[in-house]
Amino acid sequence: MPPRPGRGNDRANEYSARDFVPPTDFDDDARGPREPDFDREPPSRARARRRAEVVPAEQELEEPRPPRQIGKLLVFATIGLVLLGVIGGVAWKWQDIAGGMRGLSTPFKSASSPTSQPQPAPAPAPQRTPKIEERVRPDSGTPAADVAQRVVLYEEDPEDPNGKRFIGSAVWRSETVTRPNQPPDMVVRADIDIPDRKMTMTWTLKRNVDKTLPASHTVEVAFKLPPDFVHGGVQNVPGVLMKDSEQTRGMPLAGLAVKVTDGYFLIGLSAVDSEMQRNIELLKSRPWFDVPIVYTDGRRAILAVEKGTPGERAFNDAFAAWKQ
């Protein structure tokens, strides 16, 4: 029977049972069982070592490209796309670019050059179409711009100490009119509109040619109001005041106001020489005038009207025709 391992086999005890290779054969010379080869590498360690040698090689094969190379590829791809876009845009706009280059080169060609072509004559400027406001004045036959001027209607209100304020417009003109049994004469007229009150008014200045009427000039004031006018109607127009601006206090013209019919009033200006000259000076020099109004319900109002350039022209034309 084979000998039992003794205590001297401590080296063999360091290995586990699966690493120990028991003797299975004998030498030919029958010298007893062959001692196990403790210096030989155990199979499990050999397999682990071989795996360790294979894994790095596989990892090296699967290692990704360095980031620097990928960055270069992205830069080249971006430049390529930009170049393609520029080339495409130039091709699309080539006709416009070529035409522009030809236009730039034309002025530098000599006029005597056989290749130079005569430049086409510039198209005539389109004639300006007159605005709606521009029309022919009946008195002179020359065009004048009937530009609307500023009008403000101030109404008193018991519930508001500042009253109410409505903005309107005035269109001035001078025109020649014919009256019965009288020669044609020039008048000054303003068509006034207050949209928020649906109120219109015509203000007319005439030279008095009626010898039976003691007045140098007459001012006619005619209102047109809606049937449901909030104040019912206009009861009285006491006179006319001339002033320097919208907010200043006016100077009254010397005269007498009467109501002819509903909505129609006549103001006869004084024929006294001193008062007449003062009235004419105020009419010609003051750029604004007031028309005081008393409504049927007792409320009071003031209509401030701007003459502006059209109004000044109309007054100057009329007084020149009247030789005043």
Helices and strands as residue ranges (DSSP letters): H 10-13, H 43-62, H 67-92, H 94-105, G 106-108, E 134-136, E 143-145, E 149-157, E 160-177, E 185-194, G 195-197, E 199-207, E 217-224, E 234-236, E 241-243, E 251-252, E 255-261, E 264-269, H 273-285, E 288-295, E 300-306, H 308-321
